[in-house]
Amino acid sequence: MIVRYIPCVIPETNHVKLSGIEVISSPATYYLLSSDTSKVTIMISVIIPALNEETTIRRVIQRIRQSEKAIEIIVVDDNSYDNTVTEALKEKVRVITSSRKGKGISMREGMMAASHNIIVYLDADILTYPKNIVSILAEPILKEEADFVKSYFDRQAGRVTQLVAKPLLSIFFPELEKFMQPLSGMIAARKDFLQQIEFENDYGVDIALLIDAYNKNIRIKEVNIGYIKNDMQSLESLGKMSRQVSRTILQKAGSLSNNNLETLSGIYTISDEMEISIKETLLDMKKMILIDINILMEYDFNEIAVAYFGQSEHYNWLLKTYGDPAERLKKTAMLLKGKSLPELQFIADTIPLAKNAAEIIKELKNKGYVCVLVSEGFDVVANHIKNKLGFDYCFSNFLELDKSVATGALTIAECFTPGDNKKVYDKSFVLEYATKKFGIHGKNTVFVGNSPEDIPMLKNAGMGVVTSNALPETSIWADKIIPANSLESILDIAHSSVNKKSILGQKVKYTLLGAVALGTAAAGYYLYNKIKKKEEIAEA
């Protein structure tokens, strides 16, 4: 049988070739055809939101791949601090990084990234899915029997379902009380339905989807997915879940105003700052390496993105017109207005990364280094690269999003604004900011960069490193020069202590400076004698 793909729903496509890299639009919707072109199998997008699921994510993906349906798999990392991203990428699936933590946001952004109109959501920690789990959930939609499918499984309903969800549903939405497990997160839906609703960003997201489907009068079906085994929640988690589920049901019923709802911002997730502090305490990290994102990405993201969106001419004008880096960044952010997080991360994924970067970062972490990614660009891209490569932390500016779409506004991060004067933009402040934030002495730091703006950090870090393609005026301040597009030489640095500035590096640096000064003086003296001799000849 001959198998071939044809595009069926293709957005307007931009083909751009820039600096040797070809950028095309995001993947179109594809239908899988057999040799009999009259038989069309609609493809399905499977979305897996994941938070710290390094031990299960690969096996979950492998289980899902046993489906007889034509599928694409998208893992949405909820800013995990373990190796979830690394493990998922081993399965050659698309991975995107959520703009901020919360299952609802991950579900929405996965939906935005999906290529197909039938979407299946599955949890990342369940290893007992039936092999045909995708078919079970999607079949009612494929057969035009439903637009939204909930699952139930062979396990006693949870305490929150029995004691909170069902009693409230019986009062406010009695038609929904019949669903055996209304809080189940294994669902399928049409993308055009999901695009019409708001995703709650806590434990209320699953019950909210069910109520929204009911309120929109679309066809709902519940299917049995067999025996499912998952870990029991802690009492603390159950308490949080019950509050959030009840809040969602009451809000959907119109019995609570937003002004009376419990403020949930403090219990959404542990912040990135707290996570890194915990990791440092556990691992007793006393050393830090900061790597500029331009060392890792073969091409500049902004340059590729504006080319993709047909804004290169305007972008080049901005570079020439605005000398202040903060103003230039804000104007660049305006060029991305209306672009979605999945679009931006898709473009980032087309840019080649330094060879073996993820393995080298892992080795540096094993040696006790806090690994920090530095980017003057946008957090939605920098955090995505950070998670792909396994960095501990990321410093970048904040691209404002509304429902995961760029508004065109940008907030400059405090790591780039020294002291109390927040109007002054200074990239070199990052090193001082990082050492104070993590309590690591400057002499125990390595900085890797290659632009003239990096010179103060190259001078002040315990070890300053540049790549071989850096300008001479930058390279002269480095303790070590490594090959471009390769980080392997950094491991040689990690083997040696950075507690002391490399004496050899200092000698080389100041010897070079002395040589330049001596050379300049000699050239001046030569020129002076030559001019004087000409004057003497002229007088004679």
C-alpha positions in Angstrom: 0.0 0.0 0.0 1.3 3.4 -0.9 0.9 5.9 2.0 1.2 9.6 1.3 0.2 12.9 3.1 -1.6 15.8 1.6 -2.2 19.1 3.3 -5.9 19.8 3.9 -6.0 23.0 6.1 -3.0 25.2 5.4 -2.6 28.7 6.9 -1.0 31.4 4.8 2.6 30.3 4.6 5.7 32.4 4.7 8.9 30.8 3.3 12.0 32.7 4.4 15.6 31.8 3.8 17.9 33.8 6.1 21.6 33.2 6.8 21.3 29.6 5.5 18.2 28.6 7.5 14.8 28.1 5.9 11.9 29.1 8.0 8.4 28.0 7.1 5.0 28.3 8.7 3.8 26.0 11.4 2.7 22.5 10.4 -0.5 22.4 8.5 -3.4 20.0 9.2 -2.6 16.8 7.4 -4.9 13.9 6.5 -3.4 10.5 6.0 -4.4 8.9 2.7 -4.1 5.3 1.6 -3.7 4.4 -2.0 -7.5 4.7 -2.2 -7.7 8.5 -2.0 -11.5 8.2 -1.2 -10.6 6.8 2.2 -9.5 9.6 4.5 -8.4 9.1 8.1 -8.6 12.3 10.1 -5.6 12.8 12.3 -5.8 13.6 16.0 -3.7 15.8 18.2 -2.8 14.3 21.6 -1.9 16.9 24.3 0.0 15.8 27.4 0.3 18.5 30.1 3.3 17.5 32.3 4.8 18.8 35.5 7.8 17.0 36.9 7.0 13.7 35.3 10.5 12.6 34.3 9.9 9.0 35.5 6.7 8.4 33.5 6.6 10.7 30.5 8.5 8.4 28.1 6.4 5.4 28.9 3.2 7.3 28.6 4.2 8.5 25.1 5.2 5.0 24.1 1.9 3.7 25.3 0.0 6.3 23.4 1.9 5.5 20.2 0.4 2.1 20.2 -2.8 3.7 19.0 -4.0 2.6 15.5 -5.1 6.2 14.9 -3.0 8.7 13.0 -1.8 11.1 15.7 0.5 13.9 16.6 1.8 14.1 20.2 2.5 17.4 21.9 3.9 17.6 25.4 3.3 20.9 27.2 5.8 21.3 30.0 4.4 23.2 32.9 7.9 24.6 33.8 9.2 21.4 35.4 12.4 21.5 37.4 13.2 17.9 36.8 14.2 16.2 33.5 10.7 16.0 32.0 11.6 17.9 28.9 14.8 15.9 28.3 13.0 12.6 28.6 10.1 13.7 26.4 12.4 14.9 23.6 14.0 11.4 23.5 10.7 10.2 22.1 10.9 12.7 19.2 7.7 14.5 20.0 7.0 18.2 19.9 7.5 19.9 23.3 6.4 23.4 24.1 6.9 25.3 27.4 3.9 26.8 29.1 4.0 30.6 29.6 3.3 30.1 33.3 2.4 27.3 35.6 -1.1 25.8 35.8 -2.8 22.9 34.1 -5.4 25.1 32.4 -2.8 27.3 30.7 -0.9 24.2 29.6 -4.1 22.8 28.1 -4.9 26.0 26.3 -1.5 26.4 24.8 -1.4 22.8 23.8 -4.6 23.3 22.0 -3.2 26.4 20.3 -0.2 24.4 19.1 -2.4 21.5 17.8 -2.5 20.9 14.1 -5.8 19.1 14.0 -9.4 19.7 15.0 -9.9 16.6 17.2 -7.9 17.0 20.4 -7.3 14.3 23.1 -5.9 15.3 26.5 -4.1 12.7 28.6 -2.3 12.8 31.9 1.5 12.4 32.0 1.6 10.1 35.1 -0.7 7.2 34.2 1.0 4.0 32.9 -2.0 1.8 32.7 -3.8 3.4 29.7 -5.3 0.9 27.4 -3.4 0.6 24.1 -6.4 2.1 22.3 -7.0 5.0 24.7 -6.9 7.6 21.8 -9.5 5.6 19.8 -11.8 5.2 22.8 -11.9 8.9 23.5 -11.9 10.2 19.9 -14.3 7.6 18.4 -17.6 9.3 19.4 -16.4 12.5 17.7 -15.2 10.7 14.6 -18.6 9.0 14.4 -20.3 12.4 14.8 -21.9 11.2 18.1 -20.4 13.9 20.3 -18.4 17.1 20.3 -17.0 16.6 23.8 -16.0 13.3 25.4 -15.4 12.7 29.1 -13.9 9.5 30.5 -14.6 7.3 33.5 -12.6 4.4 34.6 -12.7 1.4 36.9 -11.8 2.9 40.2 -13.9 4.1 43.1 -14.7 7.8 42.6 -12.4 10.1 44.5 -13.5 11.9 47.7 -13.6 15.3 46.1 -15.9 13.9 43.4 -18.3 12.2 45.9 -18.3 14.9 48.7 -17.9 18.1 46.7 -18.4 17.9 42.9 -21.5 15.7 42.7 -23.5 17.3 45.5 -22.9 20.8 44.0 -23.7 19.5 40.5 -27.0 18.0 41.7 -28.0 21.5 43.0 -26.8 23.7 40.2 -26.4 21.4 37.2 -28.6 18.4 37.9 -28.3 17.2 34.3 -24.5 16.7 34.8 -24.9 14.6 38.0 -25.1 11.5 35.8 -21.4 11.7 34.9 -19.6 9.1 36.9 -16.3 11.0 37.1 -16.9 14.6 36.2 -13.4 15.6 37.4 -11.6 13.2 35.0 -8.9 14.9 33.0 -8.7 12.3 30.2 -11.0 13.9 27.6 -11.5 14.6 23.9 -13.0 17.6 22.2 -13.3 19.5 19.0 -10.7 22.3 18.7 -13.4 24.8 17.5 -15.2 24.2 20.8 -12.1 24.7 22.9 -11.3 27.9 21.2 -14.5 29.4 22.4 -14.0 28.9 26.2 -11.9 30.1 29.0 -9.6 27.5 30.7 -9.5 27.6 34.4 -5.9 27.4 35.7 -6.3 25.1 38.7 -8.1 22.0 39.8 -11.3 23.5 38.5 -10.3 23.2 34.8 -11.8 19.8 34.2 -15.2 20.4 35.7 -15.3 23.9 34.1 -14.9 22.3 30.6 -17.8 19.9 31.3 -20.1 22.8 32.4 -19.0 25.0 29.5 -19.9 22.2 27.1 -23.3 21.8 28.7 -23.9 25.5 28.7 -23.1 25.7 25.0 -25.5 22.9 24.3 -23.0 20.7 22.5 -23.1 16.9 22.4 -21.4 15.3 25.4 -20.6 11.6 25.9 -18.9 9.7 28.7 -16.9 6.6 27.8 -15.2 3.9 29.9 -11.5 3.7 29.5 -11.0 0.6 31.6 -8.8 0.2 34.6 -6.6 3.2 35.6 -4.1 3.3 38.4 -2.8 6.6 39.7 -1.4 7.8 43.0 -3.6 9.0 45.8 -3.5 12.7 46.5 -2.3 14.0 49.8 -4.8 15.5 52.2 -3.4 19.0 51.6 -3.9 18.5 47.8 -7.4 17.2 48.3 -8.3 20.2 50.4 -7.0 22.5 47.8 -8.8 20.6 45.1 -12.1 20.7 46.9 -11.9 24.5 47.4 -11.0 25.1 43.7 -13.6 22.7 42.3 -16.4 24.1 44.5 -15.4 27.7 43.6 -15.5 26.8 39.9 -18.9 25.2 40.0 -20.4 28.1 42.1 -18.8 30.6 39.8 -20.2 28.9 36.7 -23.6 28.8 38.3 -23.4 32.5 38.9 -23.7 32.2 42.7 -20.4 33.9 43.4 -19.0 37.1 42.0 -15.4 37.4 41.2 -15.0 39.9 44.1 -16.0 37.3 46.6 -13.8 34.5 45.3 -10.9 33.3 47.4 -7.6 34.7 46.1 -5.8 31.7 44.7 -2.5 33.3 43.5 -0.7 32.1 46.6 -1.5 28.4 46.0 -1.2 28.1 42.2 2.4 26.8 42.2 5.7 27.3 43.9 7.6 30.1 42.2 10.7 29.5 40.1 12.7 31.4 42.6 11.7 29.1 45.5 12.3 26.0 43.4 15.9 27.0 42.6 16.5 27.9 46.3 15.3 24.4 47.3 17.5 22.8 44.7 20.6 24.8 45.8 20.0 23.7 49.4 19.6 20.1 48.5 22.6 19.9 46.2 24.7 22.4 48.2 25.5 24.3 45.0 28.3 26.8 45.5 29.3 27.5 41.9 27.4 29.1 39.1 27.8 29.3 35.3 25.9 31.9 33.3 25.6 31.3 29.5 24.3 33.9 27.0 21.5 32.5 24.8 23.4 33.6 21.7 26.1 31.2 22.5 23.6 28.4 22.3 21.4 29.4 19.3 23.0 29.4 15.9 20.9 32.3 14.7 19.3 35.3 16.5 15.7 34.5 17.4 14.4 38.1 16.8 16.0 38.1 13.3 14.4 34.8 12.4 11.0 35.6 13.9 10.6 39.0 12.2 11.6 37.4 8.9 9.0 34.6 9.4 6.3 37.3 10.0 7.5 39.5 7.1 8.8 42.3 9.3 12.5 42.2 8.5 12.6 45.6 6.9 10.8 47.3 9.8 13.1 45.4 12.3 16.3 46.6 10.5 15.0 50.1 10.6 14.4 49.7 14.4 18.0 48.6 14.9 19.3 51.6 13.1 16.9 54.1 14.7 16.9 53.2 18.4 20.2 53.1 20.2 18.8 52.4 23.6 18.6 48.6 24.0 15.5 48.7 26.2 13.6 50.9 23.7 14.8 48.7 20.9 13.5 45.6 22.7 10.1 47.2 23.4 9.7 48.2 19.7 10.6 44.6 18.7 8.0 43.3 21.0 5.4 45.4 19.2 6.3 43.6 16.0 5.2 40.3 17.6 1.7 41.6 18.7 -1.0 39.0 18.0 1.5 36.1 17.7 0.8 33.1 19.9 3.1 31.3 22.3 3.1 28.1 20.2 4.0 30.1 17.1 7.0 31.8 18.8 8.3 28.5 20.3 7.8 26.8 17.0 10.1 29.4 15.4 12.7 28.9 18.2 12.6 25.2 17.6 13.7 25.7 14.0 17.0 27.3 15.1 19.8 24.9 15.6 21.3 24.7 19.1 25.0 24.2 20.0 26.1 20.6 19.7 25.5 18.4 22.7 24.3 21.4 24.7 21.8 19.4 26.9 24.4 16.8 27.8 27.0 19.4 28.8 24.5 21.3 30.9 23.6 18.1 32.7 27.3 17.4 33.3 27.9 20.9 34.7 24.9 20.4 37.1 26.4 17.1 38.2 29.6 19.0 39.0 27.7 21.3 41.4 27.1 24.3 39.1 23.9 26.3 39.2 23.3 26.7 35.4 21.7 30.0 34.4 20.6 31.0 30.9 20.9 34.8 30.1 18.8 36.3 27.4 18.0 39.9 26.6 15.1 38.6 24.6 11.7 37.3 25.6 10.9 34.9 28.4 8.5 32.7 26.4 11.4 31.8 24.2 14.2 31.8 26.8 12.3 29.6 29.2 11.5 27.2 26.4 15.2 26.8 25.6 16.0 26.7 29.3 13.7 23.7 29.8 14.9 22.0 26.6 18.5 22.1 27.7 18.0 21.6 31.4 19.2 24.9 32.8 18.3 25.6 36.4 17.2 29.2 35.9 16.7 31.9 33.2 17.1 35.6 33.2 15.1 37.4 30.5 12.6 40.1 29.7 8.9 39.5 30.0 6.8 39.5 26.8 3.2 40.3 27.9 0.6 37.7 26.9 -3.1 37.8 27.0 -4.6 34.3 26.7 -1.2 33.1 25.4 -1.1 35.7 22.6 1.5 38.5 22.6 0.0 42.0 23.4 3.0 43.9 22.0 4.0 45.1 25.4 7.3 44.2 27.2 8.4 44.5 30.8 12.2 44.9 31.4 13.4 42.4 34.0 15.0 43.9 37.2 18.1 41.8 36.5 18.9 44.3 33.7 18.2 47.5 35.8 20.9 48.2 38.4 20.2 49.8 41.7 17.2 52.1 42.3 17.4 53.6 38.9 15.0 51.4 37.0 15.2 53.6 33.9 18.8 52.6 33.2 19.2 49.4 31.2 22.5 47.5 31.7 22.9 43.9 30.7 26.2 43.6 32.7 24.2 44.0 35.9 23.1 40.4 35.5 26.2 38.9 37.1 25.9 41.0 40.2 22.2 40.4 40.4 22.7 36.6 40.1 25.4 36.4 42.7 23.3 38.2 45.2 20.2 36.2 44.4 21.8 32.8 44.8 24.3 33.8 47.5 27.3 32.7 45.4 30.5 34.6 45.5 31.6 36.3 42.2 34.9 34.4 42.3 32.9 31.1 42.0 31.2 32.1 38.8 31.8 31.4 35.1 30.3 33.7 32.4 30.1 32.7 28.8 29.3 35.4 26.3 30.7 37.0 23.1 29.3 40.5 22.7 30.9 43.9 23.6 28.1 44.3 26.2 29.5 41.3 28.0 32.9 42.7 28.7 32.1 43.9 32.3 30.9 40.3 33.1 33.9 38.7 31.4 36.1 40.9 33.6 34.3 40.4 36.9 33.4 36.7 36.7 35.6 34.2 38.3 36.2 32.9 34.8 35.3 34.8 31.6 34.8 32.7 28.4 34.1 33.8 24.9 33.6 31.9 21.6 36.1 32.0 18.7 33.8 34.2 16.6 33.8 37.0 19.2 35.2 40.4 18.2 38.8 41.0 19.2 37.9 43.8 21.6 35.7 41.3 23.4 38.0 38.3 23.2 40.9 40.2 24.8 39.0 40.3 28.2 38.4 36.5 28.2 40.3 34.0 30.3 39.4 31.3 27.8 38.3 31.1 24.2 36.2 28.1 23.0 35.1 27.0 19.5 31.9 28.6 18.2 28.7 26.4 18.3 30.3 24.0 20.8 30.3 23.9 24.6 32.4 20.9 25.2 35.5 22.9 26.1 33.5 24.4 29.0 33.7 21.0 30.8 37.5 21.5 30.9 36.9 24.7 32.8 34.6 22.8 35.2 37.3 20.3 36.0 39.4 23.2 37.3 38.5 25.4 40.3 37.0 28.8 39.6 37.7 29.9 43.1 40.8 31.6 41.9 40.9 33.7 38.8 43.1 31.9 36.3 46.6 33.4 36.8 47.6 32.2 33.4 44.4 33.8 32.0 45.2 37.1 33.8 48.8 37.0 32.6 47.7 36.3 29.0 45.0 39.0 29.2 47.3 41.7 30.5 50.2 40.5 28.4 47.9 41.0 25.4 46.9 44.4 26.6 50.5 45.3 27.2 51.4 44.0 23.8 48.7 46.2 22.2 49.8 49.2 24.2 53.5 48.5 23.3 52.6 48.0 19.7 50.7 51.2 19.6 53.5 53.1 21.2 56.1 51.6 18.8 53.9 52.5 15.8 53.5 56.0 17.1 57.2 56.4 17.7 58.0 55.0 14.2 55.5 57.4 12.6 56.9 60.3 14.6 60.5 59.6 13.4 59.3 59.2 9.8 57.5 62.5 9.8 60.4 64.2 11.5 62.8 62.8 8.9 60.6 64.0 6.1 60.5 67.5 7.6 64.3 67.5 7.9 64.6 66.4 4.2 62.2 69.1 3.2 64.1 71.8 5.1 67.4 70.6 3.5 
